[in-house]
Amino acid sequence: MLSDLPPGFDLGRLRYAFGGAAGALIYGVYTFVQLVKAGHRPSLSDFWRALANVTAGLLVGTIAAFALGPALVALIPFEGLRAAVDPVAVGFVVGGLGWELLPLVIEGAKRWASRLGKEKSG
């Protein structure tokens, strides 16, 4: 199975992706549990919404960790610390926070694109 991957594929990135999936899954389940603990009696539609939310969070967290994990590790200023970083832990943090921060990133990208469009047309 791993031999079917394209040449040059970085298997280390899969560790980031695995951590991202785990972080997103735990964060999604945590938010649903908090909803239940707050006294809200979940209906069947709440369960389906939570399942859709966790599924989307898994996708976003996994993709974000796969793409951003190595770049975030490269930002660590000291080589000794960079070598000691666990890719699964970095992926976990990116996956857990990725779903929560995605709306902010999208809004920032929209503002940036709008500003860039105004500069080009003006």
C-alpha positions, 0 to 999 in steps of 0.5 A: 500500500505504501509502495503505491505512493508517488515517488518523493512523497513525504511519509513524515507528513502523514504523522502531521495529518494523523495528529490533525485528525485526532485533534479535530476529532477530540475537539469536535466531540468536546464541543458536543459534550459541552452542549449536552452538559450545558443542559441542552437536550440534544435532538436527532438533528443535533446529533446529525449536525454534530456528526457533520461538524466533526466530519468537516472538522476532521477534513479541515484538521487533517488537511491543515496539519498535512499542509501547515505542520512542517511549515510551523516546525520550520519557524522554531528558531533553534535547531535543537528544539526543531529536532525534538518536536513531535509531528503528531503533537504539532498536527494535534494542535493544528487540527484542534485549532484549525476548525475553530480558526477557519472562519477567521482565516476565510474572513481575513482572506476575503478582506485581503482579496478585496483590498488587493482588487481595489488596489489593482482597479484603482 
